[in-house]
Structure formats: C-alpha cells, structure tokens
Amino acid sequence: MQLQIFKALRLTVAIMLSLYLAMLYGFKETGWAVTSVLIVSLGLIGEIRRKWWQRISGHFLGCFSGFLFIWIWGEQHFVLLILIPMIAAVLSYLSFTQFLWKDFFKWVCVGFTIVVAASIDNPYIAFQVAVERFYCIVIGSSITYLLFTLIPLDSDANINEYYDSLISIVSKWSGISYQDIFSNYVMFSLKQYSLKMLIAVNYQSYIFENSEYSMISNRLSSLEQLARDIYEIKYKDECSASISDWLNQCFSHLKLGMKCQPYSGNDNSLLVERIYQDFVVLQQGSNRDQLSCYRWRWQNRVFGLGADSPILSAFIQFTGCFIALFLWQKGWPNGQSVLVLTFVILLLCQYGERVSPTTLVKGFCLGALYAFPLFILVFPHVLTPAAFWFFMVLLYLPLSYFYYGNYKNKAINFTLFASFLILNVNSNNYVQSNESFINYMNFLLALSAVMAISCSLLSVFVVKDTDYRINQQYRYWKNLAASLFTDVSVNVKDIAILERQLELLISLYSKLDDNQKVKWKDKMASIPLVMNKVRYKDIL
C-alpha cells in the first residue's frame, strides 16, 4: 500500500505540473496534456520511454498531416466521409501488425483524427489546433518521462521479485499430487507470460539488446522448459519420494547460487536427466538460441483460426469511423468525441488479448457518476486560485491511487477511460459556465453512441464465445503439431508458432467457466506433454 501511495503522489504531481504549464501557455484544451500523463505513465521506465517518444513523434506526424488534409479537402465533406475512415483503417492495420511500432501508428491516427475532427466545421483553425495538440502532448509526455525517470519507483527489483516468484511456484510442485499439477501449471504459464510481456514492452528489440532485463529474459525460456519437464514427471506419476527430495535440493541450491548435482537414485530416467540439464541451463542464464529469439519477437502475434485478423480489424475501424462521421453530419451531439472515442475503443478491443467493451462501459458509467457531482455541484463554487488547485488535487489523487491498484478485475482501462471522461467533460478548460450541465448531458449522449457503435460492430464481426475460439485454436495447434511429427526435420519457426499457440490456449482456458474447464481439462493437460515430444524429437 505504501508503494501505491507514493506512485499515486508521483502521478498527481505530474498531472498538476502538466496542467499548470498548459494553462500558463494559454492552451484551450489543457486536458490533452493531462491525458498524455495518464497514458505514458502506465508501465516500467522502458515502456514509458517508448510511449514518450512514440506518442510525441506519432502526434507530430498525425497532427500536421491532419492540417494538410484539411487544407486540401476541408470543404469537401462527402470526400471526408470516405477518406477519413480509409486512413484510420490503414493506420490501424499497421498498428495491429507492427507490434514494436503499434503506439506510433496509433498516435499518428489519433492526432490526425483529432485535428481533422476539430477543423471540419472551420478549416481555418486547423493549424492552430495541430500546434496546440502537439505542444500539449509534448508537455504531458515529457514531464511524465522526466519525473518517472528521476523517481524510479518501478525498479528492476520488481522484475526480479516477479521472476523469483515464478521459481517459487515451480519449486512447490514436487509436493503436489498429479491430480492438481495441471491447475498449478496453468497458474505458472499465465504468470510467466505476464512477465514476458512486461519485459518485452521495455525492449528496444526482442533480441536481448536491452541489458536491463537480459539476464531474466534469457532464463525465462529455460525456466519454462524446466517447469514443463517437472510437470510431465508429475503428470505421469513418476515422481518418487527420492526424486522429490532431489528436486527440493536442486531448488535450494538454485536459490543459494550453488551448482545443482545430478540425480543418483536407482530410478533414474531420461526425463530426470532432462530435468537436470534444465537446471544446468537455467543456472547458466544464457539461452539465446534461435527459438528463444522467435518467441520474443512474436509475443503479440496471434496465429491460427479463432483469432482476429488485421484486415478484419481494419475493416471494423473503417466501418466504425464511417458511422461516427455519418452521425456527426446528422447532428448528433458532440460528434467530434464520438469519432475520436469510437476509433480509440475499437483499437483497444481488437488486440490478441482483447479488452472487453463491457469493461469500458462500466468504466465510463462509474467515471460519469464520479465526475457529475464534482464538476456540476462543486466546481462552480471554486472561486480562488488556491481553491482551484486544491480541487484539482482532490480530483486526481484518488484516481491516481486507484490507477495503481491491484484489484480483482484488473480494471486499468476503467481508470484510464474514467479519467479521460473526467478530464474532458464540460470543463471548458476549467472555466465555469452556466451550460455545464447541458454539455455534460451532450457528452453522455455522445458516449452512448460510441458504445452502441463499438459493441455492435464487435458483436457482429468478432467471435466472443471463448469455447468456440479455444476449439478453433486447439484444432489449429493439433494439426500443426501432427505435421511436425511427420516432418523429417523440424522448422524452428513452426516450433515457435506452436509455443505461441500454447500460450494462447492456456490464456483462453483460464477464461472458461468451471463447467467448460471440466470439458477441456484432459485435452489441455496433454498439450505440454505433446509439446515436449516436439521439442525433443531430434533427441528421441
């Protein structure tokens, strides 16, 4: 809790500094600076660094390309109705397929969309909007990066603790019955995948060029294979008492930094020898083979049926932006927000592990309830500068605390979008107005249109049934695994795809309800064993 409080204070300071500078320079939309703080702040320092420069460079290209677009096509509204969704679709496709550059293309499109949306009715303000948007992005992103670099509460120690917790999970398997081993394997797989993604987004590339996390990243593949071999010996119920004692001894040596000793019991086997070799490789910490490199490069790739294709996702973006523009032309309240939010939500809901739109609906609703009494009932009575800044702290500090909370639903997106809602609803650059309530209701109407468009498109075009998706994914995995058994030589890329498929299957399995898990348990429990046969094919 103490760390969460310090993180909340750091984030609140960043928000206050960004808001102060944006207001000092007289920008009309100071909320843009604060949204940059919220977006860039999520993650460790490597991820913040990447978001910082990609958000700034992406908005630079997006904002000024939006200005040029309005300059050329600004008075041809029918052309805009087609061209804007097409551009959004192309940039979305690039964001879905280029993982390392996904934020860059996303912010190019967001910057472009905001400038175009703000200037359609008045093309002569396009350049002013582009400049103001870009400067606010620079202020919010840069303050966040500098402050989080100077006060690095998210240190490498957190990564090391996470890695040690994975070892601790596997070290307890020797005392677990073979009936319970699969549920423990699922828990380990989910945690190690989370750690992979946490490290991966901090990489400049996926080939271990970042020395901050190279040691752990090199050992993760070895730890994963060790866990799989221990899982196999437990699942087959071949782990005798002497083997269990030897495993406990090896983990004790691993913790103390001592060299593990080979097993000397009478019930030695090829599988036990493999486990010993896994310990040796894990202690060396230098697993940089070709397979590991592919695994890291493809952390966000989704292979096979049952997953979203980038082309389909781009089509959904095109359709969503087209509908939002059409509603705007027909006079729907706050049409600019409908267009921008529809694009952002559809983008968030279509990556490999999608954010559920219902989660965003809950976040928006709760954010609206939080914002209403503050902006409508309290803010009009804030009459002095000191009271204003005190009000801002009271507004953002609780949100910042929740932002870093570890809650059951992991509702980071709720906090992000609720904060976005509060920042942009009827504040009018934090100038009090008699029309605040009307503006607030108009924003809620715009929000209802956004969620109707997003949920309808995702329901029609994207398969949401987890049982169907896992069935399709399993069929693809099974066919690929069978083909590798018949091939004379195994392609490393195919094994990497198979490993990535296994991660997806485990993730989908964890989302099933209890009755469905019973149906799938036997099939899923055999997958790590098949994966071992594929990996050790040349040896066997």
C-alpha positions, 0 to 999 in steps of 0.5 A: 500500500505504501508503494501505491501511495507514493506512485499515486503522489508521483502521478498527481504531481505530474498531472498538476505540473502538466496542467499548470504549464498548459494553462500558463501557455494559454492552451484551450484544451489543457486536458490533452496534456493531462491525458498524455500523463495518464497514458505514458505513465502506465508501465516500467521506465522502458515502456514509458520511454517508448510511449514518450517518444512514440506518442510525441513523434506519432502526434507530430506526424498525425497532427500536421498531416491532419492540417494538410488534409484539411487544407486540401479537402476541408470543404469537401465533406462527402470526400471526408466521409470516405477518406477519413475512415480509409486512413484510420483503417490503414493506420490501424492495420499497421498498428495491429501488425507492427507490434514494436511500432503499434503506439506510433501508428496509433498516435499518428491516427489519433492526432490526425483524427483529432485535428481533422475532427476539430477543423471540419466545421472551420478549416481555418483553425486547423493549424492552430489546433495541430500546434496546440495538440502537439505542444500539449502532448509534448508537455504531458509526455515529457514531464511524465518521462522526466519525473518517472525517470528521476523517481524510479519507483518501478525498479528492476527489483520488481522484475526480479521479485516477479521472476523469483516468484515464478521459481517459487511456484515451480519449486512447490510442485514436487509436493503436489499430487498429479491430480492438481499439477495441471491447475498449478501449471496453468497458474505458472504459464499465465504468470510467466507470460505476464512477465514476458510481456512486461519485459518485452514492452521495455525492449528496444528489440526482442533480441536481448539488446536491452541489458536491463532485463537480459539476464531474466529474459534469457532464463525465462525460456529455460525456466519454462522448459524446466517447469514443463519437464517437472510437470510431465514427471508429475503428470505421469506419476513418476515422481518418487519420494527420492526424486522429490527430495532431489528436486527440493535440493536442486531448488535450494541450491538454485536459490543459494547460487550453488551448482545443482548435482545430478540425480543418483537414485536407482530410478533414474530416467531420461526425463530426470536427466532432462530435468537436470540439464534444465537446471544446468541451463537455467543456472547458466542464464544464457539461452539465446538460441534461435527459438528463444529469439522467435518467441520474443519477437512474436509475443503479440502475434496471434496465429491460427483460426479463432483469432482476429485478423488485421484486415478484419480489424481494419475493416471494423475501424473503417466501418466504425469511423464511417458511422461516427462521421455519418452521425456527426453530419446528422447532428448528433451531439458532440460528434467530434468525441464520438469519432475520436472515442469510437476509433480509440475503443475499437483499437483497444478491443481488437488486440490478441488479448482483447479488452472487453467493451463491457469493461469500458462501459462500466468504466465510463458509467462509474467515471460519469457518476464520479465526475457529475457531482464534482464538476456540476455541484462543486466546481462552480463554487471554486472561486480562488486560485488556491481553491482551484488547485486544491480541487484539482488535487482532490480530483486526481489523487484518488484516481491516481491511487486507484490507477495503481491498484491491484484489484480483482478485475484488473480494471486499468482501462476503467481508470484510464477511460474514467479519467479521460471522461473526467478530464474532458467533460464540460470543463471548458478548460476549467472555466465555469459556465452556466451550460455545464450541465447541458454539455455534460448531458451532450457528452453522455449522449455522445458516449452512448453512441460510441458504445452502441457503435463499438459493441455492435460492430464487435458483436457482429464481426468478432467471435466472443464465445471463448469455447468456440475460439479455444476449439478453433485454436486447439484444432489449429495447434493439433494439426500443426503439431501432427505435421511436425511429427511427420516432418523429417526435420523440424522448422524452428519457426513452426516450433515457435508458432506452436509455443505461441499457440500454447500460450494462447490456449492456456490464456483462453482456458483460464477464461472458461467457466468451471463447467467448460474447464471440466470439458477441456481439462484432459485435452489441455493437460496433454498439450505440454506433454505433446509439446515436449515430444516436439521439442525433443524429437531430434533427441528421441 
